Amino acid sequence: MLFFKKKDIPLKDFFPEGFVDIHSHLLPGIDDGAKDLDNSISLISKMYSYGIKNFITTPHVLGDVYPNSSEVIKNKLKEVKDELLKKGLNDIKINAAAEYMMDERFVERLKNDDILTLNDNYILVEMSYFNAPYNLYDILFEIQLKGYKPVLAHPERYAFYHNDFQNFYKLKKAGCVFQLNLLSLTEQYGKGVQKTAQKLIKENMYDFVGTDTHHHNHLKLLSKIGTVKIKKQIKDLLKNNKRFI
């Protein structure tokens, strides 16, 4: 009897035409992602070889650690755009939003309408990996009161929810949409995250996906998602990302 290995798919055939990566750290020198402009272009070029041509990159905005203003982010975006044109990479589209830690400073930004959105009214937000903010649901309410839609980055990575799945349903009911980290389908963040991601997929709780690319090791590992099984699992989510064009 012959046994056939499940067929791998090259990433350039995995992502649909018009796919937009809505979560990455590709702007140079302002967070834990790209270190400098050359590194930015190198990462984007590698992703381009994977068939990803549209980006809304999302540097961290996190207290005193990454206190990135909207102006700083826009200026760094311009640097990258100019360099892409110089390199002749004219068919790459890149814009910038941010990945906002839901803390007191974010609440102040929200009050002042100093927010960079993914598109229209979607805001990418995150929490600490140690615990949720004590006023999480108040913050989510304020986001929506301002007319925005909270996109919770990588919910599968919040280990404090792994043993009580009802929290995920509660977040959805509170108006969150969920963004899956594609690397969560690999061993990148551990078995617990991988298992939770699969359960959230099975429960149809995700709305979008993102690579959350920080460096070349992430991109090397990303190739592992190129299987028939995974593409079948998330094909609708990949298509959902096209709405950000």
N, C-alpha and C positions, 0 to 999 in steps of 0.2 A: 504494500500500500504506500502511495506517495503522500507526503505531507507538504503543504505549501505554506510558506511564510506569508503573513499578511503584507500586502504590497505597500511599500513606502511611496510617498508622493513628494517630489521636489517642491520646496516652498514656493518657487516661482509659479507652480501650478496649483498651489494650495489656496492662496489668497485670491478672491474674486476681483475682477476688473472694477476699479473704483473704490477698493477697500481703503479706509482711512484708519491709521493707527492713532488712537485718541489718548494714549498714555505712553510717554517716553521722557527721557531726560537727555536731550540732545543739544541743548544750548551750552556754550563753552564757559566753564569756570564759575558757575553760580550755584551749583549744588553738588550732589555726589554722583552726577552723571559725567558727561563729556568733560575732559580736563582742559582742553584748549580747542581752538578753532580747527586745527588739523584733525584732532580726534573726533570732533563733531562731523566733519565731512567724511571721514573714514567710516564712522558708524552709519551715517545716512547712505553712503555708497553701498555698503554691505547689505543694508536693508533693501535698497533699490534692486540689488541682484536677486533678492528673495521675492521680488514682484511688488514691493510696497513703494508706492510713488506719492502717496498723500499722507501728510503728517499734521497733527495738532500736538505739538510737543508741550510738555507740562512740567516745568521745573517746580521743585518744592518751594512752598512758602510756609516757613516753619519758625516762628518765634525769633530768637536771637541767633539760631543756628543757620537758617537760610532766610534772612529778612528781605527777600526780593520784592522790590516795588514793581508795580506795573510798568513803570518807565524803564527800569533796568531790564526787565524781560523783553520789552519791545525793542530796545537798543541791541540786545544780544541777538534777537531774531533777525534784525536788519543785517548784522554782521554775517550771519549764516547765509541769508538769502543772497547777499552780494557775492559771497565766496562761491556759492553754488553756480551763479551766473558766470563767474570768472572761469569756473571749471567746465563750463558748457553743459551743466546738468539742468537743462531748461525745462524738462518735463516733470520735474519734482515740484510738488506744491507743499509748502510748509508754512504753518501759522503757529501761534503760541497761545496757550491759556496758562493754567497753573494747577498744581495739585496742592490744595489748601488743607493744612491741618486745622481741624475744627477746635480752635482754642479762642482765648479772649481777643487776641489780635485779629483773628478772622472775623469775629463778631463786629469789631470796630470797622474793619474794611467793608463789611456788609452794610453797616449803617451809612457809610459814606459812599456807597455804590462804587467802591474801588475794586472791582472784580473783573477778571479776565475769564470769559466764558468759552466753553468748547465750541459752541455754535448756538446762536439765538440765546436761549436761557439756561443751558445746561452748565452746572458747575461741578468740577471734579474735586471731591473732598476725601479726606482720610482721617483715621483715628490713630492714636498710639497703639502699638502692638501689645502693650501691657494691660491697658484697660480703656474702656469707653469713657468719654467725658461725662461728668456727673449730670450735666445739663444737655445731654445729647439730643433728646427729643425737643427741647426748647430751641436748640440751634436749628434743627431740621425744620421746625415750624417757622422760624424767622426767615430761613432761606426761601421758603415757599411764599411767605407773606410778602416778600420783596419781589415776587414774580419769577423766581428762579426754580430750577429743578435740580435737586441734589443727586449726583452720580457718585455712589460710594465705590471708591477704588478697592479692588481686591478684597471683598468681604471674606473670602475663604482664608485669608491670612490672619484673621483676628481669632487667635487660638482660644481666647476666653469665651468664645461663643460655641466652640466645637462640641461641648458636652450638653448644650441646651439649644437645640436647633430652632426652638420657638422664637428665639431672638431674631433670627433672619426673617421669619414671617412678620414679626412686629415691625422691623425696619421697612419692609416692603409696604406694609399697611400704613406706615407713617409717611409714605411718599417717596422713598428712596428708589432709584433704579440702580442696578448692580452691574459693575464692570469686572469681568473675569480677567485675571492675568494669565496670558497664554502659558507662561512658564510654570504656572501652578499645576499644569497637566503633566509636568515632568517632575523629577526629584529635587528641583532647585530649592524649594522651601521646606522639604520634608514630607514624609508619608501622611501626616495628619492633614496638612494643607491639601495635598493631592486627593486624599479621600473625601474631604469636605467639598472640594471643587466638583468632584464627580457627582456627589449627592445633590449639590445645588443645580448642576446641569440636569440631572434626572428629574428634579422638581420644577424645571423650567423657570428658575428664578433669576437667571441672568438676562440682561438686556443688550449689553455690548461687551466687546473684548478689547484688550490692549496688550502690547508687548511689555510695557514697563522697562524698556531697554535702558540700561545704564552704561554698559561696557561690552566689549567684544566677547567676553565669556558668556554673557547672556545670549548673544546672537549665535554662538556656537551651539549652545544647548537648545536654542529655539528650533533647530533643525529636527529635533526629536519629535516634534508635534506633527510632522508631515507623514501621517498614516491615514489609510482609508477610514479606520475606525473613528479617529478623532475628527476628521473632516466631516464625517456623517453626523457626529454628535453636535458640532458647533456651526454647521453650515448656515443656519438661519441667523446666528449671532454675527457671523462674518458679514453677511448681507446687511444686517441692521446698521453696521458701521458706515455704510455708504451714505446714510442720511446726513452725515456731517460735511459732505461736499457742498 
